Amino acid sequence: MQTYNLTHLKELESEAIYVIREVAAQFENPVLLFSGGKDSIVCAHLAKKAFYPAKLPFPLMHVDTGHNFPETIAFRDKFIKELGAELIVASVQESIDQGKVVEEKGFNASRNGLQTVTLLDGIEKHKFDAAMGGARRDEEKARAKERFFSHRDEFGQWDPKNQRPELWNIFNGFKNFGENFRVFPISNWTEMDVWQYILAEGIELPPLYFAHERECFVRDGVVMSTSKFIPQRDTEETKTMQVRFRTIGDMTCTGAVESDADTLEKIIEEVAATRTTERGTRSDDKRSEAAMEDRKRQGYF
Amino acid sequence: MSSYLDMELLRFSTAGSVDDGKSTLIGRLLYDSKSIFEDQYEAIEQTSKKKGDEHVNLALLTDGLRSEREQGITIDVAYRYFATPKRKFIIADTPGHIQYTRNMVTGASTSNLSIILIDARKGIIEQTHRHTFIASLLGIPHVVFCINKMDLVDYSEETFEKIKKEVEAFASKLDVKDIHFIPISALKGDNVVNKSENMDWYKGSTLLYLLENIHIGSDHNHIDCRFPVQSVIRPHSDEFHDYRGYAGRIAGGVFKKGDKVIALPSGFSSKIKSIDTMDGELQEAYAPMSVSMTLEDEIDISRGDMIVRENNQPNVSQDVDVMICWLNDKPLQAGGKYAVKHTTNDARCIIKDVRYKIDINTLHRNEEDKNIGMNDIGRIAIRTTKPLYFDSYRRNRNTGSLIIIDEATHETVGAGMILT
């Protein structure tokens, strides 16, 4: 007798496509958040599969800190063009210019925290009622508690102690006017699943993920790319290193790892052997033990 | 390296009372299968030291929220992930005490397997009954009883066998399909990942071996063809001018190209013209695949409708009896109106009758006390504003489950398993 079994990647893909289709069906004005990182690239790829041969029934929105790696922006523009989707850019610089947020000062200044205000403004301005994103439960302990459909009040706040129970594959997108949802189609994927899927599907990625030579310096044990956005101390010596990025946020908060993995196969081997978490290079998570939870409560992803 | 293409996914949940060693067991599985990262381990090592714990407290790995760590309790279901070369695992880690039933039902709803922990020193306690009953109610195909803390009963075979007999006697009254028993010590690592050297009398497999090898291919219903339509794909492009695809995730059965099908509720019949994905056409599709289907004839089908095989149709009715688990502080209102979500269908319903409430410790059906509050389970009769197309939950978890939503607060207040 034939057995009807899906591989884990096919089952995760099927689940994510189902979730994305539910969003399109249950909400009037959804959006897919797109950072140019691998998780949001995978989400956009899944969205394309969900509605094929039709186009995406929602736009993509990039919350732009203005401190991007140039490679990310070049990739973003090319990717969107090939996808044939609409891109909305919500700019942190605009939020600063409008006086809605104040830029951090000092050596460790980052616009990462300011993104929340810009994100919430973007959602409000375009009247989005659901914002999908590529956050995964395995990334961080507060995210391990997230729902697929995460309800936010009119201030965009997450209330982790009072979440709606989520049963079977039935998603409750009911809400009051002015409230919205964050939806995470790849909640159940791990870093390894994402890489295996990228390889299996032949998905193109920004070159930052692959080992390359780069001018770097080391701060608090984290390898940072030199950049006009990060003031360097005199003691922080610039050197050329062979690195790649495991995650891509903006330049001020994303650390690199020393690596010679310049192909997907080598990256998968490296991920399998690595002994530190993916976000271990993210200084934005290290500000306190509950850094992610606190940012999420305020409306961050 | 190429083996990842053959990996399967197993979803399991864990149940245990406070101090049964549930967190230690999960920590042990993650630790011995090398799924804990150094920075994670260092972080909990530091926190354990700060709190004055003697050992590194593996429970800290699973407690994600600030208030959980402060109070040392788990509030909400957390999801954990690990993989071995054979399978990828998703653990729904459900808290042991606070809002117990609600969380266990949530975690169990998507599980293939449930691990129920029993303290070897205490044997079966009231909560063991409760855990087993919920696993049976939620139709979890496989239940594994881990008799834990065997090191504290001198690895006694008699103790293990006695508990096993008692559980078997109790479980025979319930509908649990596949039961396993493993004597373990989560703290010392006996029979979790590595075979115990202290229990030669135990000839069975370790927990991880069981998780890696248990047959899950029959967990989905591959007999009754059910395709709830999520949305209709109409590209309106030159290339796909007349394309009309019905998008959805197969809820049961195996659909093949050329199959004679009918659409509910219209009852119109047609044949499957193609089963499409972006990667190309498929000859057949089965649960839980997400696909889109085209039919030979143009018939009116929209979200909430269901495509089924002509000679195997679901029940169609507005009157449904449901075993309900209540999830909200505000009790069920007999005679009250609620919103219902079932497959991709939305309806409203009225609670016509509360038939009985179940005492989840004794399984006694109480027909006098019909007050269904938070964490209660009972049988109710509802009437919906339009027909639902359903199977019994026993037969199909996808087409036999529904949720009830409070129309004022929009909260999910009830989890329902359809009986008839």
Interface residues (C-beta under 8 A of the other chain):
Chain A: T3 Y4 N5 L6 T7 H8 L9 K10 E11 L12 E13 S14 E15 I17 Y18 R21 E22 A24 A25 K48 K49 A50 F51 Y52 P53 A54 K55 R137 D138 K141 A142 R143 A144 K145 P160 K161 Q163 R164 P165 E166 L167 W168 N169 I170 F171 N172 F174 K175 N176 S187 N188 T190 M192 D193 Q196 A200 E265 I268 E269 T274 R275 T276 T277 G280 E289 A290 E293
Chain B: M1 Y4 L5 D6 M7 E8 L9 F37 E38 D39 Q40 A43 T47 L61 T62 D63 G64 L65 R66 S67 R69 I75 D76 V77 A78 Y79 R80 Y81 A83 R87 K88 I90 R102 N103 V105 T106 S109 T110 I216 G217 H220 H222 Q230 S231 I233 R234 P235 H236 S237 E239 F240 Y243 G245 A247 G248 R249 V254 D276 T277 M278 D279 Y286 A287 P288 M289 S290 S292 R303 L327 A339 K341 H342 T343 T344 R397 N398 S401 L402 I403 I405 H410 E411 T412 A415
